[in-house]
Amino acid sequence: MTAPSHRRPPSRIGAPPALLDVVGFTKSFGDVHANTDVDLSVQRGEVHALAGENGAGKSTLLKMIFGVYEPDAGRMFVDGQPVTPGNPAHARALGIGMVFQDLRLVPALTVAENVALSLRTGFRLRMDGLVRRIEEASRSYGLDVDPRAQVRTLSIGERQRVEILKTLMAGARLVILDEPTSVLAPQEVQSLFEVVERLKAEGLGVVIVTHKLNEVRAIADRMTILRRGEVVLNAVAPADYTDGALIEAMVGRAVAPLPRQRRPVDPAGRTLLALSDVRTDGDRGYEALKGIDLDVRAGELVGIAGVAGSGQRELFEVVLGLRPLTSGHVEVRDVDGVPARPRVAAAIPEDPVADSVVPGLSVLQHMVLDGREVPRKGVGVDWAEVGRRTAEADAKVGLDIAAPRRTLSGLSGGNIQRVVLTRELSTFSPVVVAAYPSRGLDIANARRTQEVLLEQRAAGAAVLMVSEDLEELISMADRIVVMHDGHVAGVVAAADADRMALGRLMLGGAA
């Protein structure tokens, strides 16, 4: 660690030292300043929310605390003693545990075998003894875990409980949860928060990373907000600030809410997208869609909800003709009702980095890869005209895309998403299919993306939107189709939607 900070953690007269104090953490990657002079303090028995937009520096800060990165400057104290975690194993020895957003479990192994991988069990593993330890820890912390179950058979929420249990059994006193609710149903979020409250009652410290302010208010005692690698609000009580003030702290400017009143859907409107008894296999040969019936009318936005792996990706692909059907029928129609090929649809893929980027091509070159007519100059492409149209599209959509000559593959995921959104949504398409359109975007650009999708709806497009954010679906959709295990578990009018009822459908229960 170079250029160490000589600041000490703040003293609290008559109180024991904080469980964790980070003082002046600074980290750069070349010319990119990921963190600049960041302080963070977590007390015993406290839930501390860490918030900020994508690219604000949250992940870099956590990885320094967990020993993945070495700070360029700054100091770290655990129980008031200076420490320098050289790697995650050292951080775990200090009592720091981290549950990553992408869960680190081996699906083919049992819960007990996965736990064993994270513990120092010696050369001989006594599995019966470990199973008993897991059962005892499960009861102690309120984590419902079957140690003999294969991980591949568990839901996302159950796998997350295994990850938390692994962390606790390794001796963690400070538990870092990185976006833990992003793929959970409301009931699973509620169960997770009950576990967090129990950890808090046991005197553990919890750092929870989330961008959902309702969750911050529900679980956090204090919160710290980062923007562009710097602390904007430090260890404040969420109740002391309005949502608007917290959003402005994260973004740097005010963000207007979505309009609540929209033109009602015409019940006699033309159906532009229809799926009838659609079945298809997944990548591993299992049946991923099991008789899906679905229609979207002109001027309607239909949201798709479901826990991860319920068939959303396969639904997106069959609508666009990217995955063959085993039975059933998909029909995409133009505004005049004439059947059309799926390429009349605008498509926002689930993973734009993997699905939309051609290595080596520029932003400008990607703007002509949408299947629409390309302006010609002789036998070649009229790149001057493409540039003019790109500037018009950027101004219309308002997402401020990167310079046209930049290589797209060299941009961040959020910047790639903005290019894809601008290309697909700058002109009217009869059908718009958007998978997680606001994922990876800051709050301001996410709101603008939502506004553009509603503008497409208002212009008469049939919009099908997959989202993991129930609040987004409730605020935008006319109807919400809930998927579970490849089926349509239920269809709910968004105006009457109840989060817990949606959650029951997502988990396979009745509304």
URMO-V877540 format. One record per pair of residues at least 24 apart in sequence whose C-alpha atoms are under 6 Angstrom apart, sorted by the first residue. I is the first residue (numbers start at 0). J is the second residue. Records with the same first field share a line. If there is no record, write none. Layout:
I = J, J
This chain:
0 = 70, 71
1 = 71, 72
2 = 72
3 = 72, 73
4 = 73, 74
16 = 78, 79
17 = 42, 78
18 = 42, 43, 77, 78
19 = 76, 77
20 = 75, 76
21 = 75
22 = 73, 74
23 = 73
24 = 72, 73
25 = 70, 71, 72
26 = 70, 71
33 = 228
34 = 228
35 = 228, 229
37 = 230
43 = 202, 203, 204
44 = 199, 202, 203, 204
45 = 199, 204
46 = 205, 206, 219, 220
47 = 206, 219, 221, 222
48 = 206, 207, 208, 219, 222
49 = 208, 222, 223
50 = 209, 210, 224
51 = 224, 225, 226, 249
52 = 441
55 = 225, 226, 227, 228
56 = 228
65 = 90
66 = 90
94 = 170, 171, 172
95 = 171, 173
96 = 166, 171, 174
97 = 174, 175
98 = 176
99 = 177
100 = 177, 178
106 = 150, 151
108 = 149
109 = 147, 148, 149, 150
110 = 146, 148, 150
111 = 146
114 = 165
156 = 187
172 = 203
173 = 203, 204, 205
174 = 205
175 = 205, 206, 207
176 = 207
177 = 208
178 = 208, 209
182 = 306
184 = 502
185 = 499, 502
264 = 299
268 = 296, 297
269 = 296, 297
270 = 295, 296
271 = 296, 331, 332
272 = 330, 331
273 = 329, 330
274 = 328, 329
275 = 327, 328
276 = 327
277 = 326, 327, 328
278 = 324, 325, 326
279 = 324, 325
287 = 485
288 = 485
289 = 485, 486
295 = 461
296 = 461
297 = 459, 460, 461
298 = 456, 457, 459, 460, 461
299 = 456, 461
300 = 462, 463, 476, 477
301 = 463, 476, 477, 478, 479
302 = 463, 464, 465, 472, 476, 479
303 = 465, 479, 480, 481
304 = 481
305 = 481, 482, 505
309 = 482, 483, 484, 485
310 = 485
333 = 429
334 = 429
344 = 428, 430, 431
345 = 423, 428, 431
346 = 432, 433
347 = 433, 434
348 = 434
349 = 434, 435
358 = 408
360 = 406
361 = 404, 405, 406, 407
362 = 403, 405, 407
363 = 403
366 = 422
392 = 425
396 = 421, 425
413 = 439, 440
429 = 460
430 = 460, 461, 462
431 = 462
432 = 463, 464
433 = 464
434 = 464, 465
435 = 465, 466
483 = 507
